[in-house]
């Protein structure tokens, strides 16, 4: 299979993540990797990505670093963009998926409690490089949206939907459509203004001071 072909070159949100219009169903896997082996593989992918950058990352190098044949990598994932996106999704510092503490404040606190300062710093630097590469590689941008962004937006929608169902937040609250922008924007702005990655304390304080009040909580 032609590796170059497989590697490729790679207003407010007023609708739910489910209406973004992107398929986010993972590629069906035909071989069997244990969860431990898969986690090890993702860690190796991101380590190599930090060392050489996206443009210099090849499937040959990934196969060597992960001690996995290229045939297996292609069978598990469609190519380099999808493998990188899945690795980033697996290693993200926190997830909103499945959180339901009984209150929106508690739900956000549970998400922040998953965060680790060192891991956030490492991931912020890594994502900065990957997002820069995505401007030149449409296939990478598509993979990031499908496998990383859309699933997290869906989880955020579910989290906010629980708050609406509990009566904590009125369904017509205008700020509901902008929570994702506020959360992502705060992390990006922190890096620009402070020249360092946001830490869990900052994220928690920002949620308490800005996000929750904007929702009337």
C-alpha positions as a Markdown table, in Angstrom:
| # | Residue | x | y | z |
|---|---|---|---|---|
| 1 | Unk | 0.0 | 0.0 | 0.0 |
| 2 | Unk | 1.3 | 3.5 | -0.9 |
| 3 | Unk | 2.4 | 5.0 | 2.4 |
| 4 | Unk | 2.4 | 8.6 | 1.0 |
| 5 | Unk | -1.2 | 8.2 | -0.1 |
| 6 | Unk | -2.2 | 6.9 | 3.3 |
| 7 | Unk | -0.4 | 9.5 | 5.3 |
| 8 | Unk | -1.8 | 12.3 | 3.2 |
| 9 | Unk | -1.2 | 16.1 | 3.6 |
| 10 | Unk | -3.1 | 16.6 | 5.8 |
| 11 | Unk | -20.2 | 32.8 | 15.3 |
| 12 | Unk | -21.5 | 30.6 | 18.1 |
| 13 | Unk | -22.3 | 26.9 | 18.2 |
| 14 | Unk | -26.0 | 26.9 | 18.1 |
| 15 | Unk | -26.6 | 23.3 | 17.4 |
| 16 | Unk | -25.7 | 20.2 | 19.3 |
| 17 | Unk | -22.6 | 18.1 | 18.5 |
| 18 | Unk | -24.8 | 15.5 | 16.9 |
| 19 | Unk | -25.8 | 17.9 | 14.2 |
| 20 | Unk | -22.2 | 18.8 | 13.2 |
| 21 | Unk | -22.6 | 16.6 | 10.2 |
| 22 | Unk | -19.5 | 14.5 | 10.7 |
| 23 | Unk | -19.4 | 10.7 | 11.0 |
| 24 | Unk | -17.6 | 9.8 | 14.2 |
| 25 | Unk | -17.9 | 6.1 | 14.2 |
| 26 | Unk | -14.5 | 4.5 | 14.8 |
| 27 | Unk | -13.1 | 2.3 | 12.1 |
| 28 | Unk | -14.1 | -1.3 | 12.8 |
| 29 | Unk | -11.1 | -3.2 | 14.1 |
| 30 | Unk | -10.5 | -6.6 | 12.7 |
| 31 | Unk | -7.5 | -7.6 | 14.8 |
| 32 | Unk | -7.4 | -7.9 | 18.6 |
| 33 | Unk | -5.3 | -5.7 | 20.7 |
| 34 | Unk | -5.6 | -5.8 | 24.5 |
| 35 | Unk | -6.5 | -2.5 | 26.2 |
| 36 | Unk | -3.0 | -2.5 | 27.7 |
| 37 | Unk | -1.3 | -3.0 | 24.4 |
| 38 | Unk | -3.4 | -0.3 | 22.8 |
| 39 | Unk | -2.6 | 2.1 | 25.5 |
| 40 | Unk | 1.1 | 1.3 | 25.1 |
| 41 | Unk | 0.9 | 1.9 | 21.4 |
| 42 | Unk | -0.9 | 5.2 | 21.8 |
| 43 | Unk | 1.8 | 6.4 | 24.2 |
| 44 | Unk | 4.5 | 5.4 | 21.8 |
| 45 | Unk | 2.8 | 7.3 | 18.9 |
| 46 | Unk | 2.6 | 10.5 | 20.9 |
| 47 | Unk | 6.2 | 10.2 | 22.1 |
| 48 | Unk | 7.4 | 9.9 | 18.5 |
| 49 | Unk | 5.1 | 12.7 | 17.5 |
| 50 | Unk | 6.7 | 15.0 | 20.1 |
| 51 | Unk | 10.1 | 14.1 | 18.9 |
| 52 | Unk | 9.7 | 14.5 | 15.1 |
| 53 | Unk | 6.5 | 16.5 | 14.5 |
| 54 | Unk | 3.6 | 15.5 | 12.4 |
| 55 | Unk | 5.2 | 16.2 | 9.0 |
| 56 | Unk | 8.1 | 13.9 | 9.7 |
| 57 | Unk | 6.0 | 11.2 | 11.2 |
| 58 | Unk | 5.8 | 8.1 | 9.0 |
| 59 | Unk | 4.0 | 4.8 | 9.2 |
| 60 | Unk | 7.4 | 3.1 | 8.9 |
| 61 | Unk | 8.7 | 5.0 | 12.0 |
| 62 | Unk | 5.4 | 4.3 | 13.8 |
| 63 | Unk | 5.6 | 0.6 | 13.1 |
| 64 | Unk | 9.2 | 0.5 | 14.4 |
| 65 | Unk | 8.5 | 2.5 | 17.5 |
| 66 | Unk | 5.3 | 0.6 | 18.4 |
| 67 | Unk | 6.8 | -2.8 | 17.5 |
| 68 | Unk | 3.7 | -3.3 | 15.3 |
| 69 | Unk | 3.6 | -4.2 | 11.6 |
| 70 | Unk | 2.4 | -1.6 | 9.2 |
| 71 | Unk | -0.3 | -4.0 | 8.0 |
| 72 | Unk | -1.7 | -4.1 | 11.5 |
| 73 | Unk | -1.6 | -0.4 | 11.9 |
| 74 | Unk | -3.4 | 0.1 | 8.6 |
| 75 | Unk | -5.9 | -2.6 | 9.5 |
| 76 | Unk | -6.7 | -0.9 | 12.9 |
| 77 | Unk | -6.7 | 2.6 | 11.6 |
| 78 | Unk | -7.1 | 4.1 | 8.1 |
| 79 | Unk | -3.7 | 5.8 | 8.2 |
| 80 | Unk | -1.5 | 8.3 | 10.0 |
| 81 | Unk | -4.2 | 11.0 | 10.6 |
| 82 | Unk | -6.6 | 8.6 | 12.2 |
| 83 | Unk | -3.9 | 6.9 | 14.4 |
| 84 | Unk | -2.7 | 10.3 | 15.7 |
| 85 | Unk | -6.2 | 11.5 | 16.4 |
| 86 | Unk | -7.1 | 8.3 | 18.3 |
| 87 | Unk | -3.9 | 8.5 | 20.3 |
| 88 | Unk | -4.7 | 12.1 | 21.3 |
| 89 | Unk | -8.2 | 11.1 | 22.3 |
| 90 | Unk | -6.9 | 8.3 | 24.4 |
| 91 | Unk | -4.3 | 10.5 | 26.2 |
| 92 | Unk | -6.5 | 13.6 | 26.7 |
| 93 | Unk | -6.2 | 14.9 | 30.3 |
| 94 | Unk | -9.9 | 14.7 | 31.1 |
| 95 | Unk | -13.2 | 13.5 | 29.6 |
| 96 | Unk | -16.8 | 14.5 | 30.3 |
| 97 | Unk | -18.2 | 11.2 | 29.0 |
| 98 | Unk | -20.4 | 9.5 | 31.5 |
| 99 | Unk | -20.2 | 12.1 | 34.3 |
| 100 | Unk | -23.4 | 12.5 | 36.3 |
| 101 | Unk | -22.9 | 13.6 | 39.9 |
| 102 | Unk | -26.4 | 15.0 | 40.3 |
| 103 | Unk | -25.4 | 18.7 | 39.8 |
| 104 | Unk | -23.7 | 20.7 | 37.0 |
| 105 | Unk | -21.2 | 22.2 | 39.5 |
| 106 | Unk | -20.4 | 18.7 | 40.7 |
| 107 | Unk | -20.1 | 17.4 | 37.1 |
| 108 | Unk | -17.6 | 20.0 | 36.1 |
| 109 | Unk | -15.7 | 19.5 | 39.4 |
| 110 | Unk | -15.5 | 15.8 | 38.6 |
| 111 | Unk | -14.0 | 16.6 | 35.2 |
| 112 | Unk | -11.4 | 19.0 | 36.6 |
| 113 | Unk | -10.5 | 16.3 | 39.3 |
| 114 | Unk | -9.3 | 14.1 | 36.4 |
| 115 | Unk | -6.7 | 16.7 | 35.3 |
| 116 | Unk | -3.0 | 16.5 | 36.0 |
| 117 | Unk | -0.9 | 19.6 | 35.7 |
| 118 | Unk | 2.1 | 18.0 | 34.1 |
| 119 | Unk | 0.0 | 16.1 | 31.6 |
| 120 | Unk | -2.0 | 19.2 | 30.7 |
| 121 | Unk | 1.3 | 21.0 | 30.0 |
| 122 | Unk | 2.6 | 18.2 | 27.8 |
| 123 | Unk | -0.7 | 17.9 | 25.9 |
| 124 | Unk | -1.1 | 21.7 | 25.4 |
| 125 | Unk | 2.4 | 21.8 | 23.7 |
| 126 | Unk | 1.6 | 18.7 | 21.6 |
| 127 | Unk | -1.8 | 19.9 | 20.5 |
| 128 | Unk | -0.4 | 23.3 | 19.5 |
| 129 | Unk | 1.9 | 21.5 | 17.1 |
| 130 | Unk | -0.8 | 19.2 | 15.8 |
| 131 | Unk | -3.3 | 22.0 | 15.2 |
| 132 | Unk | -0.6 | 23.9 | 13.2 |
| 133 | Unk | -0.1 | 20.8 | 11.1 |
| 134 | Unk | -3.9 | 20.5 | 10.6 |
| 135 | Unk | -3.9 | 23.7 | 8.7 |
| 136 | Unk | -1.8 | 22.1 | 6.0 |
| 137 | Unk | -3.3 | 18.6 | 6.2 |
| 138 | Unk | -7.1 | 18.5 | 5.7 |
| 139 | Unk | -7.2 | 14.8 | 6.4 |
| 140 | Unk | -5.7 | 15.4 | 9.8 |
| 141 | Unk | -8.2 | 18.1 | 10.6 |
| 142 | Unk | -11.0 | 15.8 | 9.6 |
| 143 | Unk | -9.7 | 13.0 | 11.8 |
| 144 | Unk | -9.3 | 15.3 | 14.7 |
| 145 | Unk | -12.9 | 16.6 | 14.4 |
| 146 | Unk | -14.3 | 13.1 | 13.9 |
| 147 | Unk | -12.4 | 11.3 | 16.6 |
| 148 | Unk | -11.5 | 13.9 | 19.2 |
| 149 | Unk | -13.7 | 17.1 | 18.9 |
| 150 | Unk | -17.1 | 15.7 | 18.0 |
| 151 | Unk | -17.2 | 13.0 | 20.7 |
| 152 | Unk | -16.2 | 15.6 | 23.4 |
| 153 | Unk | -18.8 | 18.1 | 22.1 |
| 154 | Unk | -21.4 | 15.3 | 22.4 |
| 155 | Unk | -20.4 | 14.6 | 26.0 |
| 156 | Unk | -20.6 | 18.3 | 26.8 |
| 157 | Unk | -24.0 | 18.5 | 25.3 |
| 158 | Unk | -25.1 | 15.5 | 27.4 |
| 159 | Unk | -23.7 | 17.1 | 30.5 |
| 160 | Unk | -25.5 | 20.4 | 29.9 |
| 161 | Unk | -28.6 | 18.4 | 28.9 |
| 162 | Unk | -28.6 | 16.7 | 32.3 |
| 163 | Unk | -28.5 | 20.2 | 33.9 |
| 164 | Unk | -31.5 | 21.3 | 31.9 |
| 165 | Unk | -33.5 | 18.1 | 32.7 |
| 166 | Unk | -32.7 | 18.6 | 36.4 |
| 167 | Unk | -34.0 | 22.2 | 36.2 |
| 168 | Unk | -30.7 | 23.8 | 37.1 |
| 169 | Unk | -30.4 | 25.6 | 33.8 |
| 170 | Unk | -33.4 | 26.9 | 31.7 |
| 171 | Unk | -33.5 | 25.4 | 28.2 |
| 172 | Unk | -33.5 | 28.8 | 26.6 |
| 173 | Unk | -30.4 | 30.0 | 28.4 |
| 174 | Unk | -28.4 | 31.8 | 25.6 |
| 175 | Unk | -25.0 | 30.8 | 27.1 |
| 176 | Unk | -25.6 | 27.1 | 26.6 |
| 177 | Unk | -24.6 | 27.4 | 23.0 |
| 178 | Unk | -21.3 | 29.0 | 23.9 |
| 179 | Unk | -19.9 | 26.9 | 26.8 |
| 180 | Unk | -17.6 | 24.9 | 24.5 |
| 181 | Unk | -16.2 | 28.2 | 23.1 |
| 182 | Unk | -15.7 | 29.5 | 26.6 |
| 183 | Unk | -13.9 | 26.4 | 27.9 |
| 184 | Unk | -11.6 | 26.0 | 24.9 |
| 185 | Unk | -11.0 | 29.7 | 24.6 |
| 186 | Unk | -9.9 | 30.0 | 28.2 |
| 187 | Unk | -7.3 | 27.4 | 27.7 |
| 188 | Unk | -5.9 | 28.9 | 24.5 |
| 189 | Unk | -6.0 | 32.4 | 26.0 |
| 190 | Unk | -4.1 | 31.3 | 29.1 |
| 191 | Unk | -1.3 | 30.0 | 27.0 |
| 192 | Unk | -1.1 | 33.3 | 25.0 |
| 193 | Unk | -1.4 | 35.6 | 28.0 |
| 194 | Unk | 0.7 | 33.7 | 30.6 |
| 195 | Unk | 3.1 | 31.8 | 28.2 |
| 196 | Unk | 2.3 | 28.6 | 30.0 |
| 197 | Unk | -0.4 | 25.9 | 29.9 |
| 198 | Unk | -3.5 | 26.3 | 32.0 |
| 199 | Unk | -3.5 | 24.1 | 35.1 |
| 200 | Unk | -6.4 | 22.4 | 36.8 |
| 201 | Unk | -6.8 | 25.2 | 39.4 |
| 202 | Unk | -7.2 | 27.8 | 36.6 |
| 203 | Unk | -9.7 | 25.6 | 34.8 |
| 204 | Unk | -11.7 | 25.0 | 38.0 |
| 205 | Unk | -11.7 | 28.7 | 38.9 |
| 206 | Unk | -12.7 | 29.8 | 35.4 |
| 207 | Unk | -15.6 | 27.4 | 35.4 |
| 208 | Unk | -16.8 | 28.7 | 38.9 |
| 209 | Unk | -16.2 | 32.4 | 38.0 |
| 210 | Unk | -17.4 | 32.5 | 34.4 |
| 211 | Unk | -19.1 | 29.4 | 33.0 |
| 212 | Unk | -21.5 | 28.6 | 35.8 |
| 213 | Unk | -22.6 | 32.2 | 36.4 |
| 214 | Unk | -23.3 | 32.6 | 32.7 |
| 215 | Unk | -25.7 | 29.6 | 33.0 |
| 216 | Unk | -27.3 | 31.0 | 36.1 |
| 217 | Unk | -25.8 | 28.4 | 38.4 |
